[in-house]
């Protein structure tokens, strides 16, 4: 598995089966699906996911966290088709 440092940048992206994990500085985004089968392939996928989650929990536990993040700022732009 490619090493991902949770919350380190806005560019890292991992693919586990059909599950995509995108790194952000304020969140990890997970979408798709992951089948952990009862075989060596499934075990490998489970270990990769566990490694990422363990790193994520360790990073969060090392920080002074707010109760909740504020919603992201939204910039409005003029409609170029109007």
N, C-alpha and C positions, 0 to 999 in steps of 0.2 A: 504494500500500500504506500502511495506517496504520502509523505509526512505533511500534515496540515496543522498549523498552529492556530487554534481557534481564536477568532477576533483579531488576527494579526494584520489583515489587509482586506481589500475589496476584490481580490482577483483569484484566490485559490478556489478550485472546484474539484470535487472527488465524485467518482461514479462507482457505486457498489451495486452490481447487478443493474437493475433499472432505477435505483435510488440515487438521486443527485443531491449532493451536499455542497452548498455555496457558502463561502466564507464572507462575512461582512465584519466591519469593525464593531458593530453593536449587536450582531445577531448571527446565528447560523440558520440558513434556510434549507429545509429538507423537503423534497417532493419526489414523487414517483412511487415505485414499489420495490420491495426486496423480499425475495423468497429464500429463507434459510432452510435448506433441505437437510434431511437426516443422513448426511454423508460427509465426506471430507471437504467437498466444495462448500457445503453449508457451514461447516465448522470454521473454515477459513474466513468466510464472509462475516460470521458472528464475531470472530476475534477482531477483524478489522473495525467493525462497528463499535465493539467494546472499547478498543483502543482510542477511537475518536471521542466516544462519550466520556471515558475516563479523563482524557486530556481536557475536554470541555469543562467537566465538573471541577477539576483541579484549578483551571484558570479562573473560573467563577468564584471558587472558595478563596482564592488569593487576593481578591479585590474587595474594596468597600463599595458595595452595590447599592444603587437606589432601589426604592420599593418597586418602581415601575418606570420604564423608559417613557419619555413623552412621545407623542405621535410624530412621525417624520415631517419636516417642513415640506410644504407643497408650493412650488412656484407656478404661477399662472402665466401662460403665454398667449399672445394673440393668435387667433385661428388663422393659419396661412391660406385657408381655402375660402375665407369669407370675402 
